[in-house]
Amino acid sequence: SRAEHDASIEAQQIAAAELKLEEERLRRYALDAPFDGVVTHVNIEPGETATTENAVLRMVSLDPLEATLFLPVQMHGRLTVGKSYRLSAGEPLNTEVVATLRFIDPQIDSASRTIRTLFHVPNPDLRLPAGFSVVLASPEPVEAVTD
């Protein structure tokens, strides 16, 4: 009975080591995103071989939403990075949203006579869908928003 007891303890130790090995193997194949987001599309089927050349899934961050606007060159010098502005949102929202200006491209596009800007639209409750169109409603800053 002592031999059986020792054998069962040894079997438990072997099982614990195998479990640790399998957990490590599983961790090696886990996908960790560098941001919180929503998976919008899975490109491979279960059991299919994944490679580093192919995207496994598509994931988007919905808070904050990013809006790139190409503004007329006449707007150069009128907006300030870090300030918040009203953007007029198109379908399906048809309302104004407040967004923070995060970037103004220092280079003017000579062909279109525009400057590229990047705004962040806070979306903490994820109620705004990604992909709606916006235009600058007013070049006057409004009270700051947090995003």
C-alpha positions as CSV (number, residue, x, y, z in Angstrom):
1,S,0.0,0.0,0.0
2,R,3.0,2.3,0.7
3,A,4.2,1.7,-2.9
4,E,0.8,2.5,-4.3
5,H,0.7,5.7,-2.2
6,D,4.2,6.7,-3.4
7,A,3.2,5.9,-7.0
8,S,0.0,8.0,-6.8
9,I,2.0,11.0,-5.4
10,E,4.5,10.6,-8.2
11,A,1.6,10.5,-10.7
12,Q,0.2,13.7,-9.2
13,Q,3.6,15.4,-9.6
14,I,3.9,14.2,-13.2
15,A,0.3,15.4,-13.9
16,A,1.1,18.8,-12.3
17,A,4.2,19.2,-14.5
18,E,2.3,18.2,-17.6
19,L,-0.4,20.8,-16.7
20,K,2.2,23.5,-16.3
21,L,3.8,22.5,-19.6
22,E,0.4,22.6,-21.4
23,E,-0.5,26.0,-19.8
24,E,2.8,27.4,-21.0
25,R,2.2,26.0,-24.5
26,L,-1.3,27.6,-24.5
27,R,0.2,30.9,-23.3
28,R,2.6,30.9,-26.2
29,Y,-0.2,30.8,-28.7
30,A,-2.4,33.4,-27.0
31,L,-3.0,36.7,-28.9
32,D,-2.7,39.8,-26.7
33,A,-3.9,43.1,-28.1
34,P,-2.0,46.3,-27.2
35,F,-5.3,48.1,-26.6
36,D,-8.8,47.4,-25.5
37,G,-11.1,46.9,-28.4
38,V,-13.7,44.8,-30.3
39,V,-13.0,41.9,-32.6
40,T,-14.8,42.7,-35.8
41,H,-13.6,39.8,-38.0
42,V,-11.9,36.4,-37.5
43,N,-9.9,35.4,-40.6
44,I,-9.1,31.8,-39.8
45,E,-11.1,28.8,-38.8
46,P,-10.5,26.7,-35.6
47,G,-7.7,24.3,-36.3
48,E,-6.3,26.2,-39.3
49,T,-2.6,27.0,-39.2
50,A,-1.8,30.6,-38.5
51,T,1.3,32.2,-39.9
52,T,3.0,35.5,-39.2
53,E,2.3,36.7,-42.8
54,N,-1.5,36.4,-42.4
55,A,-3.8,38.4,-40.2
56,V,-5.6,36.2,-37.7
57,L,-8.3,38.7,-36.8
58,R,-9.3,42.3,-37.2
59,M,-9.8,44.3,-34.0
60,V,-10.8,47.9,-33.6
61,S,-10.5,50.4,-30.8
62,L,-13.8,52.3,-30.3
63,D,-12.7,54.6,-27.5
64,P,-11.7,57.1,-28.6
65,L,-12.7,57.1,-32.2
66,E,-10.3,58.9,-34.6
67,A,-11.4,61.3,-37.2
68,T,-9.0,62.5,-39.9
69,L,-10.2,65.7,-41.5
70,F,-8.6,67.5,-44.5
71,L,-9.3,71.2,-43.8
72,P,-8.8,74.1,-46.2
73,V,-5.4,75.7,-46.0
74,Q,-7.1,78.9,-44.7
75,M,-7.6,77.0,-41.4
76,H,-3.8,76.9,-40.9
77,G,-3.0,78.6,-37.7
78,R,-6.6,78.9,-36.5
79,L,-6.8,75.5,-34.6
80,T,-4.8,74.5,-31.6
81,V,-3.7,70.9,-30.7
82,G,-5.1,69.9,-27.4
83,K,-8.3,72.1,-27.7
84,S,-11.7,70.6,-28.3
85,Y,-13.9,71.5,-31.3
86,R,-17.5,70.7,-32.5
87,L,-17.7,68.3,-35.3
88,S,-20.9,67.8,-37.3
89,A,-21.6,64.1,-37.6
90,G,-23.4,62.6,-40.6
91,E,-25.6,59.5,-40.9
92,P,-26.6,57.7,-38.7
93,L,-26.0,60.3,-35.9
94,N,-26.9,63.6,-37.6
95,T,-25.8,65.6,-34.6
96,E,-22.7,67.4,-33.3
97,V,-20.0,65.7,-31.3
98,V,-17.1,67.3,-29.4
99,A,-13.6,66.1,-30.3
100,T,-10.1,66.9,-29.2
101,L,-7.6,68.0,-31.8
102,R,-4.6,65.6,-31.5
103,F,-2.5,66.4,-34.5
104,I,-2.1,69.0,-37.3
105,D,0.2,67.9,-40.2
106,P,2.8,70.6,-40.6
107,Q,2.9,70.0,-44.4
108,I,0.2,71.5,-46.6
109,D,-1.0,69.3,-49.5
110,S,-0.3,71.6,-52.4
111,A,-2.5,69.6,-54.8
112,S,-5.7,69.9,-52.8
113,R,-4.7,73.0,-50.7
114,T,-5.6,71.2,-47.5
115,I,-4.1,70.4,-44.2
116,R,-4.5,67.0,-42.5
117,T,-5.8,67.0,-38.9
118,L,-6.5,64.2,-36.5
119,F,-9.3,64.5,-33.9
120,H,-10.2,62.1,-31.1
121,V,-13.9,61.6,-30.3
122,P,-14.5,60.2,-26.8
123,N,-16.7,57.1,-26.8
124,P,-16.5,55.6,-23.3
125,D,-19.9,53.9,-23.5
126,L,-19.2,52.6,-27.1
127,R,-22.6,54.0,-28.2
128,L,-21.0,55.7,-31.3
129,P,-20.4,53.4,-34.2
130,A,-17.1,53.6,-36.0
131,G,-17.1,54.9,-39.6
132,F,-19.6,57.8,-39.5
133,S,-18.5,61.0,-41.4
134,V,-17.7,64.3,-39.7
135,V,-16.9,67.8,-40.8
136,L,-15.6,70.7,-38.6
137,A,-18.7,72.6,-37.4
138,S,-16.9,75.5,-35.9
139,P,-13.2,76.6,-35.7
140,E,-13.9,78.1,-32.3
141,P,-12.7,75.8,-29.4
142,V,-15.2,74.6,-26.8
143,E,-14.9,73.3,-23.3
144,A,-12.4,70.5,-23.1
145,V,-13.5,66.9,-23.2
146,T,-11.6,64.0,-21.6
147,D,-10.6,61.0,-23.8
